[in-house]
Amino acid sequence: MKTLKILAVDDHQMTMIGYKYILEDAEFDDFVVEMDMATTFKEGKEKIELSVTSNNLYDLILLDIQLSPVVDGVPSTGQDLGVIARNIAPSSKIVFLSSFSDNYRINSILRTVNPEGYMVKTEINEFVLKEMVETVLTSPPYYTKKALIAIRNKMSTNIHLDDTDIKILYYLSIGTRTKDMVEYVPLSISAIENRKRQIKEIFSVENENDNALIASAKEKGFI
């Protein structure tokens, strides 16, 4: 019987042990699961690179988004690891399993990584884990309900924003002040303010405050 090789990367080891126990114990029609684990961005990257050089690729890579803080400016999120995996191991299928269910995160990952699935952790159980594996292998993608809602909300609007606009909206929504936003958005304070005015016009809230903009952006699925 074929062995399905899975790599799970999550900084919560007990979470991965749960995945491993469920999937390795599950009964699939024509394969058994062998799951490898990594708890850091660096360890996950090394395992993926080794699978490429040894020509023993993972069939499925499961990624959490929050792995560890950025060290010395080096990206270290699950999203960054997903981009690397997609580039060096394009035949490996990628699924995100994360506690994040906001539109910004999910749609950003869909745009940059284009994974075969996205699961919100609060919706994961033994049944959906097994269903995810079967679906991703035969007819991807696989999304849990909250992830699908975020995707549909974004698709239901004709408004088009670039990555910088969406970043500004996101940081506004989590309470970041404009003067502090320059740490995350590659623009000057005046340029960010100008962008905010333009975005308010797009959402038809040009005469209202930032809270009205955030509410409109949430309603339309941008954050």
C-alpha positions as CSV (number, residue, x, y, z in Angstrom):
1,M,0.0,0.0,0.0
2,K,1.2,3.5,-0.8
3,T,2.6,5.7,1.9
4,L,1.4,9.3,1.9
5,K,4.2,11.6,3.3
6,I,2.9,14.6,5.2
7,L,4.9,17.4,6.9
8,A,3.2,19.5,9.6
9,V,4.8,22.8,10.7
10,D,3.3,24.3,13.8
11,D,4.9,25.9,16.9
12,H,2.4,24.1,19.1
13,Q,3.8,20.5,19.3
14,M,0.7,19.1,21.0
15,T,-1.4,20.3,18.1
16,M,0.8,18.5,15.6
17,I,0.8,15.3,17.7
18,G,-3.0,15.4,17.6
19,Y,-2.9,15.7,13.8
20,K,-0.3,12.9,13.6
21,Y,-2.4,10.6,15.8
22,I,-5.6,11.2,13.9
23,L,-4.2,10.9,10.4
24,E,-1.8,8.0,11.0
25,D,-4.6,6.1,12.7
26,A,-7.2,6.9,10.0
27,E,-8.3,4.3,7.5
28,F,-7.9,5.4,3.9
29,D,-8.7,3.3,0.9
30,D,-5.4,3.0,-0.9
31,F,-2.7,4.6,1.3
32,V,-1.4,5.0,4.8
33,V,-0.1,8.2,6.3
34,E,3.4,8.9,7.6
35,M,3.7,12.3,9.2
36,D,6.8,14.3,9.9
37,M,6.8,17.4,12.2
38,A,8.6,20.7,12.6
39,T,8.1,23.4,15.2
40,T,9.9,26.3,13.7
41,F,10.2,28.1,10.4
42,K,13.9,27.1,10.1
43,E,13.2,23.5,10.8
44,G,10.3,23.3,8.4
45,K,12.3,25.0,5.7
46,E,15.2,22.6,6.2
47,K,12.9,19.5,6.0
48,I,11.3,20.8,2.8
49,E,14.7,21.5,1.2
50,L,16.0,18.1,2.2
51,S,12.9,16.5,0.7
52,V,13.7,18.2,-2.6
53,T,17.5,17.4,-2.7
54,S,16.8,13.7,-1.7
55,N,14.0,13.5,-4.3
56,N,11.7,12.3,-1.5
57,L,9.1,15.0,-1.7
58,Y,6.2,15.5,0.8
59,D,2.9,14.7,-0.7
60,L,1.2,17.2,1.6
61,I,2.5,20.1,3.7
62,L,0.4,21.4,6.6
63,L,1.3,24.9,7.7
64,D,0.3,27.2,10.6
65,I,0.6,30.9,9.9
66,Q,2.2,32.1,13.2
67,L,5.4,30.2,13.7
68,S,7.9,32.5,15.4
69,P,8.8,36.2,15.4
70,V,10.9,37.7,12.6
71,V,14.6,37.5,13.5
72,D,17.0,40.1,12.1
73,G,14.5,41.0,9.4
74,V,14.2,37.5,8.0
75,P,10.7,36.4,7.2
76,S,9.5,33.5,9.3
77,T,5.8,33.0,9.1
78,G,3.9,30.1,7.7
79,Q,2.9,32.2,4.8
80,D,6.6,32.9,4.0
81,L,7.3,29.2,4.3
82,G,4.4,28.4,2.0
83,V,5.8,30.7,-0.7
84,I,9.2,28.9,-0.4
85,A,7.5,25.4,-0.6
86,R,5.4,26.4,-3.6
87,N,8.6,27.6,-5.4
88,I,10.9,24.7,-4.7
89,A,8.4,21.8,-4.3
90,P,5.5,22.7,-6.6
91,S,4.2,19.2,-6.7
92,S,3.7,19.1,-2.9
93,K,0.2,20.1,-1.9
94,I,-0.1,22.8,0.7
95,V,-2.9,23.3,3.3
96,F,-3.0,26.0,6.0
97,L,-4.4,25.2,9.4
98,S,-4.6,28.4,11.4
99,S,-6.6,30.1,14.1
100,F,-6.8,33.2,11.8
101,S,-10.2,33.5,10.1
102,D,-10.0,37.2,9.0
103,N,-10.4,38.0,5.3
104,Y,-7.1,39.8,5.0
105,R,-5.0,36.9,6.1
106,I,-6.9,34.3,4.1
107,N,-7.0,36.2,0.9
108,S,-3.4,37.3,1.3
109,I,-2.4,33.6,1.5
110,L,-4.6,32.6,-1.4
111,R,-2.9,35.3,-3.5
112,T,0.7,34.6,-2.5
113,V,0.7,30.9,-2.0
114,N,-2.4,29.6,-3.8
115,P,-2.7,26.6,-1.4
116,E,-4.8,23.5,-1.9
117,G,-6.7,24.3,1.2
118,Y,-7.3,26.5,4.3
119,M,-8.7,25.3,7.6
120,V,-9.7,27.4,10.6
121,K,-8.5,25.5,13.7
122,T,-11.7,26.0,15.7
123,E,-13.5,24.0,12.9
124,I,-11.0,21.1,12.8
125,N,-11.9,17.7,14.1
126,E,-11.1,14.1,13.3
127,F,-13.7,13.9,10.5
128,V,-12.7,17.1,8.7
129,L,-9.0,16.3,8.9
130,K,-9.6,13.0,7.1
131,E,-12.0,14.6,4.6
132,M,-9.4,17.4,3.9
133,V,-6.7,14.8,3.0
134,E,-9.0,12.9,0.7
135,T,-10.3,16.0,-1.0
136,V,-6.9,17.7,-1.5
137,L,-5.5,14.6,-3.1
138,T,-8.4,14.0,-5.5
139,S,-10.2,17.3,-6.1
140,P,-8.8,20.3,-4.3
141,P,-9.3,22.9,-2.8
142,Y,-10.7,22.2,0.6
143,Y,-11.9,25.0,2.9
144,T,-13.6,25.0,6.2
145,K,-16.8,27.1,6.6
146,K,-15.2,30.2,8.0
147,A,-12.4,30.2,5.4
148,L,-15.0,29.8,2.6
149,I,-17.1,32.7,4.0
150,A,-14.0,35.0,3.9
151,I,-13.3,34.0,0.3
152,R,-16.9,34.5,-0.8
153,N,-17.1,37.9,0.9
154,K,-14.0,39.1,-1.1
155,M,-15.4,37.7,-4.4
156,S,-18.8,39.4,-4.0
157,T,-17.5,42.9,-4.5
158,N,-16.3,44.7,-7.6
159,I,-13.9,47.0,-5.6
160,H,-10.3,46.4,-6.5
161,L,-7.5,47.5,-4.1
162,D,-3.8,46.9,-4.4
163,D,-1.7,45.3,-1.7
164,T,-0.7,48.6,-0.1
165,D,-4.4,49.7,0.2
166,I,-5.3,46.3,1.8
167,K,-2.4,46.6,4.3
168,I,-3.5,50.1,5.3
169,L,-7.0,48.8,5.9
170,Y,-5.8,45.8,7.9
171,Y,-3.6,47.9,10.2
172,L,-6.4,50.4,10.7
173,S,-8.6,47.6,11.7
174,I,-6.3,46.4,14.5
175,G,-5.9,49.9,15.9
176,T,-2.5,50.9,14.4
177,R,-2.0,54.7,14.3
178,T,-1.1,56.3,11.0
179,K,2.2,57.5,12.3
180,D,3.1,54.0,13.4
181,M,1.9,52.5,10.2
182,V,5.1,53.5,8.4
183,E,6.8,50.6,10.1
184,Y,4.6,48.2,8.2
185,V,3.7,50.1,5.0
186,P,6.5,51.3,2.7
187,L,5.0,54.9,2.5
188,S,5.5,58.2,4.3
189,I,2.9,59.4,6.7
190,S,1.5,61.9,4.2
191,A,1.3,59.3,1.5
192,I,-0.6,56.9,3.9
193,E,-3.0,59.7,4.7
194,N,-3.5,60.4,1.0
195,R,-4.2,56.7,0.4
196,K,-6.7,56.6,3.2
197,R,-8.6,59.5,1.6
198,Q,-8.6,57.7,-1.7
199,I,-9.8,54.5,-0.1
200,K,-12.6,56.3,1.7
201,E,-13.7,57.7,-1.7
202,I,-13.7,54.1,-3.1
203,F,-15.9,52.9,-0.2
204,S,-18.1,56.0,-0.4
205,V,-17.3,57.1,3.2
206,E,-15.1,60.1,2.3
207,N,-16.9,62.4,4.8
208,E,-16.7,59.9,7.7
209,N,-14.1,58.7,10.1
210,D,-11.8,55.7,10.0
211,N,-14.3,53.6,11.9
212,A,-16.8,54.0,9.1
213,L,-14.1,52.9,6.6
214,I,-13.3,49.8,8.7
215,A,-16.9,48.9,9.0
216,S,-17.5,49.2,5.2
217,A,-14.3,47.2,4.4
218,K,-15.3,44.4,6.8
219,E,-18.8,44.3,5.3
220,K,-17.3,43.9,1.8
221,G,-14.8,41.2,2.9
222,F,-11.5,43.1,2.7
223,I,-10.6,42.8,6.4
